[in-house]
Amino acid sequence: MATVSTMGTHLVPHDAAGKRLDAWLTAQLENVSRARVQLLLSASKVLVDGVAAKPSLKLRGGESVEVLGDPEPRPLRAVAENIPLDIIYEDDDLSVINKPAGMMVHAGAGAAHDDPEKDERNRGTLVNALLGHYQQQLSSTGGALRPGIVHRLDKQTSGLIIVARNDAAHLKLGEMFSRRQMRKTYLALVHGSLKQDRGTINAAISRDVLRRTRMTTRREEGARTAISHYTVVERLDTRFGKFTLVSVRIETGRTHQIRVHLSSIGHPVVGDTLYGAPAVIPASQQASERAGQQTRKKVSRRDDALLETTSLDRNFLHAAELEFAHPRTNQPLKLEAPLPPALQEFLEGLRK
């Protein structure tokens, strides 16, 4: 049976009788998923004997199947949106933005919708906001999906991120990152009390083969060097347990680096349930009875005692400082972003 890789009209052989249309067509089109074929069918871009057909149609053999649409989705392009930006620094070469938690830096690489501009995954990102503010005054090195983006922050991590305004600046900034000439410092609140006031975590990071959304330090195959230096800023002994506020400087910029490194030494970042932090933090029974109604709380009943709990709906991780030489003038830049109100309030609640 011949394999077809382009749009056109195709004759169903008699030995395909009884097969579902979507399954048969997927087998004919090279490098096209069944999901994509089903999208073409749902958009009435596949005709059987001149009539739009459903994916579940059972073939009889001998039908004429016409594919009207492109079997591959159009590339996803970022679109401009009017989203406020907290701009810490800007000039003709670069901008530094204080990104809020909950905002993705850019959309994913694929689009489920035939019209990329209507795909909801291509909305509300930092790139959408940048395009709305700067129009086309961003570097094109990252392509149509990631204009201006030199590095990234996790969705639930807030703080400073550098944006390139032209291709020359993008190239220079990229070289500075690869040569570890960027000094990036984060603030993180972790569970437990770290034994040492200072330390270095030198553990290679790779993708977790069992949970693909996670990274791990437990594999050697495909692992990449990752180095994090931490310094204790404050130790807290609270009714919700012990916590440590740390300043973390990273030499490398691996995916989830600080989160996976701190979790690997038994101190997950508060709010980071992906790497072992509890979603809800209970106080001790005695502490709850002493605290009474003094703080914001959720109440549950256990052993006839009212227990206080607290929680944070984001990671307590904030990119607080950036130090680097300007890519054109070579003048030193040191930029800072204070803890956002949600993290400051959570910290104050623990201190009380």
C-alpha positions as CSV (number, residue, x, y, z in Angstrom):
1,M,0.0,0.0,0.0
2,A,1.5,3.3,-1.0
3,T,2.1,5.9,1.7
4,V,0.8,9.4,1.1
5,S,2.5,12.5,2.7
6,T,0.7,15.4,1.0
7,M,-2.8,16.8,0.6
8,G,-4.9,15.5,-2.2
9,T,-7.4,12.8,-3.1
10,H,-6.7,9.2,-2.1
11,L,-8.5,6.0,-3.0
12,V,-9.3,3.6,-0.1
13,P,-8.3,0.1,-1.0
14,H,-10.8,-2.7,-0.5
15,D,-8.6,-4.4,2.2
16,A,-9.2,-1.3,4.4
17,A,-12.9,-2.2,4.7
18,G,-14.1,-2.0,8.4
19,K,-11.4,0.4,9.5
20,R,-12.1,3.8,11.1
21,L,-11.5,6.7,8.8
22,D,-9.2,8.5,11.3
23,A,-7.1,5.5,12.0
24,W,-6.7,4.7,8.3
25,L,-5.8,8.2,7.3
26,T,-3.2,8.5,10.1
27,A,-1.5,5.5,8.6
28,Q,-1.3,7.1,5.2
29,L,0.1,10.5,6.2
30,E,3.7,10.6,7.2
31,N,4.7,12.3,10.5
32,V,1.1,13.3,11.2
33,S,-0.5,12.3,14.5
34,R,-4.0,10.9,14.9
35,A,-5.0,13.9,16.9
36,R,-4.0,16.2,14.0
37,V,-6.0,14.0,11.6
38,Q,-9.0,14.3,13.9
39,L,-8.7,18.1,14.0
40,L,-8.7,18.1,10.2
41,L,-11.9,15.9,10.2
42,S,-13.6,18.1,12.9
43,A,-12.9,21.2,10.7
44,S,-14.5,19.5,7.7
45,K,-11.2,19.4,5.9
46,V,-11.5,15.7,4.9
47,L,-14.2,14.7,2.4
48,V,-15.3,11.1,1.7
49,D,-16.9,10.8,-1.7
50,G,-17.4,14.6,-1.6
51,V,-19.0,14.7,1.9
52,A,-17.5,15.9,5.2
53,A,-17.0,12.8,7.3
54,K,-16.7,12.0,11.0
55,P,-13.5,10.4,12.5
56,S,-15.4,7.3,13.4
57,L,-16.7,6.6,9.9
58,K,-16.2,2.9,9.0
59,L,-14.7,2.5,5.6
60,R,-16.2,0.1,3.0
61,G,-13.3,0.2,0.5
62,G,-13.3,2.0,-2.8
63,E,-14.1,5.5,-1.3
64,S,-12.4,8.6,-2.5
65,V,-10.9,10.6,0.4
66,E,-9.9,14.2,-0.2
67,V,-7.7,16.0,2.3
68,L,-8.3,19.8,2.0
69,G,-6.2,21.1,4.8
70,D,-2.5,21.2,5.6
71,P,-1.7,18.1,7.7
72,E,0.6,20.1,9.8
73,P,-0.5,23.0,12.0
74,R,0.8,26.5,11.2
75,P,3.6,27.6,13.4
76,L,2.5,29.3,16.6
77,R,3.2,33.0,16.5
78,A,3.0,35.3,19.5
79,V,0.4,38.0,19.4
80,A,0.4,41.4,21.1
81,E,-1.7,42.0,24.2
82,N,-2.3,45.0,26.4
83,I,-0.9,43.6,29.6
84,P,0.9,45.9,32.1
85,L,4.6,45.4,32.6
86,D,6.7,46.2,35.7
87,I,9.8,47.6,33.9
88,I,12.8,47.9,36.2
89,Y,15.2,49.1,33.5
90,E,15.1,49.7,29.7
91,D,17.2,51.2,26.9
92,D,17.5,50.6,23.2
93,D,19.4,47.3,23.7
94,L,17.6,45.6,26.5
95,S,14.8,45.7,29.2
96,V,14.6,44.1,32.6
97,I,11.1,43.1,33.7
98,N,9.9,42.2,37.1
99,K,7.7,39.2,36.1
100,P,4.8,38.3,38.4
101,A,4.2,34.7,39.5
102,G,1.5,32.9,37.5
103,M,2.7,34.3,34.1
104,M,4.4,32.1,31.6
105,V,7.4,33.6,29.8
106,H,6.2,32.3,26.4
107,A,3.6,29.8,24.9
108,G,4.4,26.2,24.1
109,A,5.9,25.2,20.8
110,G,2.7,23.7,19.3
111,A,-0.9,24.8,18.7
112,A,-4.0,22.7,18.9
113,H,-6.1,25.2,17.0
114,D,-5.9,25.7,13.2
115,D,-5.6,29.5,13.9
116,P,-2.7,30.0,16.3
117,E,-3.9,33.4,17.3
118,K,-7.1,31.8,18.7
119,D,-5.2,29.2,20.8
120,E,-5.6,30.1,24.5
121,R,-2.1,28.8,25.2
122,N,-0.8,31.8,23.2
123,R,-2.4,34.3,25.6
124,G,-1.4,36.0,28.8
125,T,2.4,35.3,28.5
126,L,5.3,37.7,29.0
127,V,5.9,37.7,25.3
128,N,2.3,38.8,24.6
129,A,2.8,41.7,27.0
130,L,6.2,42.6,25.5
131,L,4.7,42.7,22.0
132,G,1.9,44.9,23.2
133,H,4.3,47.3,24.8
134,Y,7.3,47.3,22.4
135,Q,5.5,46.3,19.2
136,Q,8.3,44.9,16.9
137,Q,11.2,46.5,18.8
138,L,12.4,43.1,20.1
139,S,15.1,40.7,18.9
140,S,14.1,38.1,16.4
141,T,16.7,35.6,17.4
142,G,14.2,33.5,19.4
143,G,11.8,33.3,16.5
144,A,8.2,34.3,16.1
145,L,7.2,32.5,19.3
146,R,9.9,33.9,21.6
147,P,10.9,37.4,20.5
148,G,13.3,39.0,22.9
149,I,13.5,36.0,25.2
150,V,17.1,35.3,26.3
151,H,16.4,33.2,29.4
152,R,13.3,32.1,31.3
153,L,11.7,31.9,34.8
154,D,9.3,29.2,35.9
155,K,5.6,30.2,35.7
156,Q,5.2,30.4,39.5
157,T,8.6,32.1,40.1
158,S,8.5,35.9,40.2
159,G,11.3,38.4,39.6
160,L,13.8,39.8,37.2
161,I,14.1,38.6,33.6
162,I,16.2,40.2,30.8
163,V,14.7,40.9,27.4
164,A,16.8,41.7,24.3
165,R,15.6,44.6,22.2
166,N,17.7,43.7,19.1
167,D,19.6,40.8,17.7
168,A,23.1,42.1,18.5
169,A,22.2,42.5,22.2
170,H,20.5,39.1,22.2
171,L,23.7,37.4,20.8
172,K,25.9,39.2,23.4
173,L,23.6,38.4,26.3
174,G,23.4,34.8,25.2
175,E,27.2,34.6,25.2
176,M,27.2,36.1,28.7
177,F,24.8,33.5,30.0
178,S,26.7,30.6,28.5
179,R,30.0,32.0,29.9
180,R,28.5,32.4,33.4
181,Q,29.0,36.2,33.3
182,M,25.6,36.8,34.7
183,R,25.2,37.0,38.5
184,K,21.7,35.9,39.3
185,T,20.5,35.9,43.0
186,Y,17.2,34.5,44.2
187,L,15.3,34.6,47.5
188,A,13.7,31.3,48.6
189,L,11.9,30.2,51.7
190,V,12.4,26.5,52.4
191,H,11.0,24.0,54.8
192,G,13.2,23.0,57.8
193,S,16.4,24.5,59.2
194,L,19.5,24.2,57.0
195,K,22.5,22.8,59.0
196,Q,25.0,25.3,57.6
197,D,24.8,29.0,57.1
198,R,26.4,28.7,53.7
199,G,26.8,25.9,51.2
200,T,27.1,24.9,47.6
201,I,25.0,22.3,45.8
202,N,26.9,20.8,42.9
203,A,24.5,18.2,41.4
204,A,23.9,17.5,37.8
205,I,20.2,17.8,36.7
206,S,18.3,15.7,34.1
207,R,14.7,15.0,33.2
208,D,12.8,12.6,35.5
209,V,12.0,9.5,33.3
210,L,8.9,8.6,35.4
211,R,7.4,12.1,35.8
212,R,8.3,14.2,32.8
213,T,7.2,17.4,34.4
214,R,10.0,17.1,37.0
215,M,13.7,17.3,36.9
216,T,16.0,15.2,39.1
217,T,19.5,14.9,40.5
218,R,19.3,11.1,40.7
219,R,20.3,10.2,37.1
220,E,23.6,10.4,35.3
221,E,22.4,9.8,31.7
222,G,21.8,13.1,30.0
223,A,22.4,15.1,33.2
224,R,23.8,18.6,32.9
225,T,26.1,20.3,35.3
226,A,24.3,22.6,37.8
227,I,25.8,24.6,40.6
228,S,23.9,26.6,43.3
229,H,25.4,28.6,46.2
230,Y,23.1,29.4,49.1
231,T,23.4,31.7,52.2
232,V,21.0,31.7,55.1
233,V,19.3,35.1,55.5
234,E,16.9,34.2,58.3
235,R,15.9,31.2,60.4
236,L,12.2,31.0,61.6
237,D,10.9,28.7,64.3
238,T,7.2,29.1,64.0
239,R,4.0,27.4,65.1
240,F,3.9,25.9,61.6
241,G,7.4,24.4,62.0
242,K,10.9,25.6,61.1
243,F,11.7,27.5,57.9
244,T,14.8,29.1,56.4
245,L,15.0,32.1,54.2
246,V,17.9,31.7,51.9
247,S,19.7,33.8,49.2
248,V,20.6,31.5,46.3
249,R,23.1,32.5,43.6
250,I,23.2,30.2,40.6
251,E,26.1,29.7,38.2
252,T,24.1,27.7,35.7
253,G,20.5,28.1,34.6
254,R,19.0,24.6,34.4
255,T,15.3,23.9,34.3
256,H,13.9,24.1,37.9
257,Q,17.5,24.3,39.2
258,I,17.0,25.9,42.6
259,R,13.8,24.0,43.3
260,V,15.3,20.6,42.5
261,H,18.6,21.4,44.2
262,L,17.0,22.5,47.5
263,S,14.6,19.6,47.4
264,S,17.5,17.2,46.9
265,I,19.0,18.2,50.2
266,G,15.7,17.8,52.1
267,H,14.5,21.4,52.1
268,P,11.8,22.0,49.4
269,V,10.7,25.5,48.6
270,V,7.5,26.5,50.3
271,G,4.6,26.1,48.0
272,D,6.4,23.8,45.6
273,T,4.3,20.7,45.7
274,L,6.0,19.3,42.6
275,Y,9.2,18.8,44.6
276,G,7.8,17.7,47.9
277,A,6.4,20.7,49.7
278,P,3.0,20.2,51.4
279,A,0.1,22.0,49.9
280,V,-1.2,22.8,53.4
281,I,1.0,23.4,56.4
282,P,-0.5,22.5,59.8
283,A,0.4,24.1,63.0
284,S,1.0,22.0,66.1
285,Q,-2.1,21.5,68.3
286,Q,-0.6,23.4,71.2
287,A,0.4,26.3,69.0
288,S,-3.0,26.5,67.5
289,E,-4.6,26.7,70.9
290,R,-2.3,29.5,71.9
291,A,-2.7,31.4,68.6
292,G,-6.5,31.5,68.8
293,Q,-7.9,33.7,66.2
294,Q,-4.9,36.0,65.7
295,T,-4.0,34.9,62.1
296,R,-5.7,34.0,58.8
297,K,-6.5,30.2,59.0
298,K,-8.4,27.2,57.8
299,V,-9.9,25.1,60.5
300,S,-10.3,21.3,60.7
301,R,-11.2,19.1,63.6
302,R,-8.9,16.4,64.8
303,D,-9.1,14.8,68.3
304,D,-11.7,17.5,69.1
305,A,-9.1,20.3,68.8
306,L,-9.2,23.2,66.4
307,L,-6.0,23.1,64.3
308,E,-4.7,26.0,62.4
309,T,-3.2,25.7,58.9
310,T,-1.5,28.0,56.4
311,S,-0.7,27.6,52.7
312,L,0.9,29.5,49.8
313,D,-0.6,29.1,46.2
314,R,2.7,29.7,44.5
315,N,6.4,28.9,45.0
316,F,8.3,31.1,47.5
317,L,11.0,31.7,45.0
318,H,11.8,35.2,43.7
319,A,14.6,36.4,41.3
320,A,15.7,39.3,43.4
321,E,19.0,40.6,41.9
322,L,20.8,40.7,38.5
323,E,24.3,41.9,38.0
324,F,25.9,42.0,34.6
325,A,27.8,44.3,32.2
326,H,25.8,46.1,29.6
327,P,26.2,44.2,26.3
328,R,27.0,47.4,24.3
329,T,28.6,49.8,26.7
330,N,30.1,47.3,29.1
331,Q,29.0,49.4,32.0
332,P,28.0,47.4,35.1
333,L,24.3,47.1,35.9
334,K,23.0,46.0,39.3
335,L,19.2,45.6,39.4
336,E,16.9,44.6,42.2
337,A,13.2,43.6,42.7
338,P,11.8,43.5,46.2
339,L,9.7,40.5,47.4
340,P,6.2,40.8,46.0
341,P,3.4,41.6,48.5
342,A,2.1,38.0,48.6
343,L,5.4,36.6,49.7
344,Q,6.2,39.5,52.1
345,E,2.8,39.0,53.8
346,F,3.3,35.2,54.1
347,L,6.7,35.8,55.6
348,E,5.3,38.3,58.1
349,G,2.6,35.9,59.0
350,L,5.2,33.3,60.0
351,R,7.2,35.8,61.9
352,K,4.2,36.7,64.1
